[in-house]
């Protein structure tokens, strides 16, 4: 139904607004409303994480999110 809560009760209380926003865009019910892999990479949360963790190559992050495009949940 497009409604979710974190896997743990603390999730909604302890995660940043940017991460919650990103997740909600990633799991939008309608595929056309979902964020693109480029949008994920450009998101505030990912960009902040990249700045904090410069030792992680940007290419690795980009490849990981591009691989998410092939992920599908079977119903």
C-alpha positions as CSV (number, residue, x, y, z in Angstrom):
1,X,0.0,0.0,0.0
2,X,3.0,2.3,-0.1
3,X,3.2,2.7,3.6
4,X,6.2,1.6,5.6
5,X,8.0,1.9,8.9
6,X,11.6,1.1,9.7
7,X,12.7,-2.4,10.3
8,X,13.3,-1.5,13.9
9,X,11.2,0.9,16.0
10,X,14.2,3.2,16.3
11,X,14.5,3.6,12.6
12,X,12.0,6.4,12.2
13,X,13.3,8.2,15.2
14,X,17.0,8.0,14.6
15,X,17.5,8.2,10.9
16,X,18.0,11.5,9.2
17,X,15.3,13.3,7.2
18,X,17.5,13.0,4.1
19,X,17.7,9.2,4.4
20,X,14.0,8.8,5.1
21,X,13.2,11.0,2.1
22,X,15.6,8.9,-0.1
23,X,14.0,5.6,1.0
24,X,10.5,6.9,0.4
25,X,11.5,7.9,-3.1
26,X,13.2,4.5,-3.7
27,X,10.1,2.5,-2.7
28,X,7.4,4.7,-4.3
29,X,4.5,2.4,-5.2
30,X,4.3,3.5,-8.9
31,X,7.5,2.8,-10.9
32,X,7.2,6.1,-12.7
33,X,7.3,7.9,-9.4
34,X,10.4,6.2,-8.1
35,X,13.7,8.0,-8.0
36,X,16.2,7.0,-10.8
37,X,19.6,5.6,-10.1
38,X,21.1,8.9,-11.1
39,X,18.8,10.6,-8.7
40,X,19.9,8.3,-5.9
41,X,23.5,9.1,-6.6
42,X,22.8,12.8,-6.6
43,X,20.7,12.7,-3.4
44,X,21.7,14.8,-0.4
45,X,22.1,11.7,1.8
46,X,24.5,10.0,-0.7
47,X,26.4,13.1,-1.4
48,X,26.9,13.8,2.3
49,X,28.0,10.2,2.8
50,X,30.5,10.6,0.0
51,X,31.9,13.7,1.5
52,X,32.2,12.0,4.9
53,X,33.8,8.8,3.5
54,X,36.1,10.0,0.7
55,X,37.9,6.6,0.9
56,X,34.9,5.0,-0.8
57,X,35.3,5.5,-4.6
58,X,32.4,7.3,-6.2
59,X,32.5,4.6,-9.0
60,X,31.8,1.9,-6.4
61,X,28.8,3.8,-5.1
62,X,27.5,4.5,-8.7
63,X,27.9,0.8,-9.7
64,X,26.1,-0.4,-6.6
65,X,23.1,1.9,-7.3
66,X,23.1,1.0,-11.0
67,X,22.9,-2.7,-10.0
68,X,19.8,-1.8,-8.0
69,X,18.0,-1.2,-11.3
70,X,17.9,-5.0,-11.9
71,X,16.5,-5.7,-8.5
72,X,12.8,-6.8,-8.6
73,X,10.7,-8.3,-5.9
74,X,8.5,-11.2,-7.2
75,X,4.9,-11.2,-6.2
